[in-house]
Amino acid sequence: MKSIYLSIIIVLVFSACQEKKVEKLEHISKANLQKIEFKELVGFKEDNLNLALEVFQKSCKSRRVNKELKNVCKKAIKATNGKLFFTTHFIAYKLLNKKNSDQGLITGYYEPILQGSFTKTNIYKYPIYKTPKDLISVRLNSLYPKLKNYTLRGKVVGNKLVPYETREELEKQKDKLEALLYVDSKVDRFFLEIQGSGKVRLENNEIVNVAYSNQNGRKYFAVGRQLIKDGSIKRKDMSLQAIKKWCDENPSKVDKLFNLNESTVFFTLSKKSATGSLGVPLVAKRNIAVDKKYIPLGFPVFLNTKNPIDNSDINILVTAADTGGAIKGDIRADLFWGNTKEAKLGAGKMAQRGLLTILIPKNSTKYKGLFDYNVPINSNHLIQYSYSK
C-alpha cells in the first residue's frame, strides 16, 4: 500500500514539474505568455548581449518607445553589462498562440539598393511616388483608445472620407502622383515597397536613402501566395529570388500579379539609413518587425530560429523596432538582415519556424490584466521544433 501511495506522489510531483502557467498581460500583449527562466533560453548566454544592450539603448531614445519601458530605459542609460542588465530588470515570457503552441513564423527583410535618377529617362522610367497631397491619415487613438494601433486612410470626396485608390487604379491615373525619383526596374520598385525602405544609387554614384512615408490604406497581399496557388512556384522553393525569376520570365503577367496587392507604399528622402517604425536606424540581425498587438515597439525579444542559407542556429536578443503590412499574428516576426548581398539572399529565402520570447520589465507584471492557468509543457503544439547544438 505504501508503494502505491509513493507512486501516486511521484506521478503528481512529475506532472507538476511538467506544467507551466500560461499568463495574460493584456496591457502589453494579446498573446498567451509562458514565463521562462533565462537559463532555459537556448543560446542566451552565448549571445553578444552587450551588443543587444547597445541596440536597446538606441531604441530607448525614440519618442515612440512603449510607455511600459520608460523606467527601465532610464536604467539602461548607464548599463554596460548586457547579461546583468537584462537578467536583473526583465522577466522572460515565451509567446504562445491560441492553441498554446510556441511555434511561429519568422521571415526576413533587407535594405535594397536600386539604380535610379531624379530625372525620368528611357532607362529610369519607373517612378517611386511621394505621398499624395489628398491622402488623409487619421490616427484613431485620440477618439477610440481601443483602436490605438490603427490608422484610417482615405480621401475626401464631397463631405465623405472614402477609401484611397488601389495600386491598379493609381497606375491608371499616375499623372496625379508626384515622383520622388525614377528607377530602372518595375520589379525592384515593387520589392522596395515590401521592404519599406532602401537606397538608390544615382548616375553619378551618389547614394540617397528613401524611407517609408505613408501608404494608401489598402490591405497587403503576398503575391508569392498566388504563385504557389497557380503552381508557378512550389511552396518549398518560394523566395524573393524565385518571384523575381518568374517576373523576368513572364514580363507580360507582372502587372496583373502586382495588382493583386492593392497596397501601395509612398516614400520620402531621408538622411538616415533603413529606419523602422520606431524611428531609429535598424541594425542588421538585431532588429525585428512585429505585430504591435503582440509585441510592442521597443521591447527586447529573444529569437530562436534557423538561418535559411546554411540551416545554422540563430539564437539572438533583438529589439522590436518596426512593423509591416504582412507581419500579423501572435508569434510572428520579420528579421532585418541589412543591405549586403548576403542580406538580400538570406532575407529573400527566410520563412522559418521559430520561437519568440519577449522580455518584460519586472514592474510591468504588477499591472491589471494578469491571470493564469496551467497547461502541460509543449501541449497542443502544431509543429515540434528542435535546435541542434
C-alpha positions, 0 to 999 in steps of 0.5 A, spaced: 500 500 500 505 504 501 508 503 494 502 505 491 501 511 495 509 513 493 507 512 486 501 516 486 506 522 489 511 521 484 506 521 478 503 528 481 510 531 483 512 529 475 506 532 472 507 538 476 514 539 474 511 538 467 506 544 467 507 551 466 502 557 467 500 560 461 499 568 463 495 574 460 498 581 460 493 584 456 496 591 457 502 589 453 500 583 449 494 579 446 498 573 446 498 567 451 505 568 455 509 562 458 514 565 463 521 562 462 527 562 466 533 565 462 537 559 463 532 555 459 533 560 453 537 556 448 543 560 446 542 566 451 548 566 454 552 565 448 549 571 445 553 578 444 548 581 449 552 587 450 551 588 443 543 587 444 544 592 450 547 597 445 541 596 440 536 597 446 539 603 448 538 606 441 531 604 441 530 607 448 531 614 445 525 614 440 519 618 442 515 612 440 518 607 445 512 603 449 510 607 455 511 600 459 519 601 458 520 608 460 523 606 467 527 601 465 530 605 459 532 610 464 536 604 467 539 602 461 542 609 460 548 607 464 548 599 463 554 596 460 553 589 462 548 586 457 547 579 461 546 583 468 542 588 465 537 584 462 537 578 467 536 583 473 530 588 470 526 583 465 522 577 466 522 572 460 515 570 457 515 565 451 509 567 446 504 562 445 498 562 440 491 560 441 492 553 441 498 554 446 503 552 441 510 556 441 511 555 434 511 561 429 513 564 423 519 568 422 521 571 415 526 576 413 527 583 410 533 587 407 535 594 405 535 594 397 539 598 393 536 600 386 539 604 380 535 610 379 535 618 377 531 624 379 530 625 372 525 620 368 529 617 362 528 611 357 532 607 362 529 610 369 522 610 367 519 607 373 517 612 378 517 611 386 511 616 388 511 621 394 505 621 398 499 624 395 497 631 397 489 628 398 491 622 402 488 623 409 491 619 415 487 619 421 490 616 427 484 613 431 487 613 438 485 620 440 477 618 439 477 610 440 483 608 445 481 601 443 483 602 436 490 605 438 494 601 433 490 603 427 490 608 422 484 610 417 486 612 410 482 615 405 480 621 401 475 626 401 470 626 396 464 631 397 463 631 405 465 623 405 472 620 407 472 614 402 477 609 401 484 611 397 485 608 390 488 601 389 495 600 386 491 598 379 487 604 379 493 609 381 497 606 375 491 608 371 491 615 373 499 616 375 499 623 372 496 625 379 502 622 383 508 626 384 515 622 383 520 622 388 525 619 383 525 614 377 528 607 377 530 602 372 526 596 374 518 595 375 520 589 379 525 592 384 520 598 385 515 593 387 520 589 392 522 596 395 515 597 397 515 590 401 521 592 404 519 599 406 525 602 405 532 602 401 537 606 397 538 608 390 544 609 387 544 615 382 548 616 375 553 619 378 554 614 384 551 618 389 547 614 394 540 617 397 536 613 402 528 613 401 524 611 407 517 609 408 512 615 408 505 613 408 501 608 404 494 608 401 490 604 406 489 598 402 490 591 405 497 587 403 497 581 399 503 576 398 503 575 391 508 569 392 501 566 395 498 566 388 504 563 385 504 557 389 496 557 388 497 557 380 503 552 381 508 557 378 512 556 384 512 550 389 511 552 396 518 549 398 522 553 393 518 560 394 523 566 395 524 573 393 529 570 388 524 565 385 518 571 384 523 575 381 525 569 376 518 568 374 517 576 373 523 576 368 520 570 365 513 572 364 514 580 363 507 580 360 503 577 367 507 582 372 502 587 372 496 583 373 500 579 379 502 586 382 495 588 382 493 583 386 496 587 392 492 593 392 497 596 397 501 601 395 507 604 399 509 612 398 516 614 400 520 620 402 528 622 402 531 621 408 538 622 411 538 616 415 539 609 413 533 603 413 529 606 419 523 602 422 517 604 425 520 606 431 524 611 428 531 609 429 536 606 424 535 598 424 541 594 425 542 588 421 540 581 425 538 585 431 532 588 429 525 585 428 518 587 425 512 585 429 505 585 430 504 591 435 498 587 438 503 582 440 509 585 441 510 592 442 515 597 439 521 597 443 521 591 447 527 586 447 525 579 444 529 573 444 529 569 437 530 562 436 530 560 429 534 557 423 538 561 418 535 559 411 542 559 407 546 554 411 540 551 416 545 554 422 542 556 429 540 563 430 539 564 437 539 572 438 536 578 443 533 583 438 529 589 439 522 590 436 523 596 432 518 596 426 512 593 423 509 591 416 503 590 412 504 582 412 507 581 419 500 579 423 499 574 428 501 572 435 508 569 434 510 572 428 516 576 426 520 579 420 528 579 421 532 585 418 538 582 415 541 589 412 543 591 405 549 586 403 548 581 398 548 576 403 542 580 406 538 580 400 539 572 399 538 570 406 532 575 407 529 573 400 529 565 402 527 566 410 520 563 412 522 559 418 519 556 424 521 559 430 520 561 437 519 568 440 520 570 447 519 577 449 522 580 455 518 584 460 520 589 465 519 586 472 514 592 474 510 591 468 507 584 471 504 588 477 499 591 472 491 589 471 490 584 466 494 578 469 491 571 470 493 564 469 492 557 468 496 551 467 497 547 461 502 541 460 509 543 457 509 543 449 501 541 449 497 542 443 503 544 439 502 544 431 509 543 429 515 540 434 521 544 433 528 542 435 535 546 435 541 542 434 547 544 438 
